[in-house]
Amino acid sequence: MAEQTRIGKTDLYVNPIGLGTNAVGGHNIYPNLNEETGKDVVRTALDNGINFLDTAFIYGPERSEELIGEVLKERGRREDVVIATKGAHKFVDGKIVLDNSPAFLRESVESSLKRLQTDYIDLFYIHFPDESTPKDEAVGALKELKDAGKIKAIGVSNFSIEQLKEANKDGYVDVLQSEYNLFRRDAEKDLLPYTTENNISFIPYFPLAAGLLGGKYNKDTKFEDGRAKNPLFQGEAFVRNLEKVEQVREIANAKNAEVAHVVLAWYLTRDSIDVLIPGAKQPEQVRKNLKTLDVKLTNEEIEKIDRIFQV
């Protein structure tokens, strides 16, 4: 069993490698998902000491939470698993709108509890900011739910530094989830310093930059999906990015590890990053993600990786 790490100032203790579950029932994100495989991904995580699952209403929509709920039900021992989910999206006349109003957040938590077949959620995030709700009011509603025992910790996701400061006016924010990886380092300017200073845990999403930091591509790889339009994957930039990844491969080879594990291990050396949530479509990927915990980076290697990606 991996040593547990504490998520920021919360009472939640988790394996530093969690599981992002947008490929578990996330039919609106990935076509042709097999739900039984998705449930096996979750079972494999739990069987191998991963106890932190990250889901959201919009994965599916609803289906990811439902499938996780089914696995939790068959397992029992709910207290052994730390579940994070998110709300903010609602359907109005077939269109998605964002809503951070206290009334909608309360409703979202109740709906998530039903789908997850549980009576509390360990970490509930406002998934995206809306344009009208004052963020301290939105978080205030989550604080009431926390006091009522419905949720244990409060998160916000995709908030700008201004929105985060407003949300945390009363010091209630426990976790920020935001995009961060070695190619997208904007968070280092303001979000990471603020979370470090305020003992807020920073959980990065897209840690492997849509697979680019996984070390599996070369300059002849062709992309048919969203990556084809992503600037990181285009022309000269793509070639330069691959060269950077190759420099990390040298470090990985010396450790008999994969590039992805070295990259993930590097994030865990950042001040307010306590836990990572790489996704997995297959059970085998879950087991692979855990190999990150075997990678020990020296200070010299940490600095070298930092330099390689200093644009």
Secondary structure, DSSP 4 states (H G I P E B T S, - for coil): -PPPEE-TTSS-EE-SB-EE-TTSS-TTTSTT--HHHHHHHHHHHHHTT--EEE--TTTTTTHHHHHHHHHHHHH--GGG-EEEEEE-EEEETTEEEE---HHHHHHHHHHHHHHHT-S-EEEEEE-S--SSS-HHHHHHHHHHHHHTTSEEEEEEES--HHHHHHHTTTS---EEEEE-BTTB-GGGTTHHHHHHHTT-EEEEESTTTTTGGGT---TT----SGGGG-GGGSHHHHHHHHHHHHHHHHHHHHTT--HHHHHHHHHTTSTT---B--B-SSHHHHHHHGGGGG----HHHHHHHHHHT--
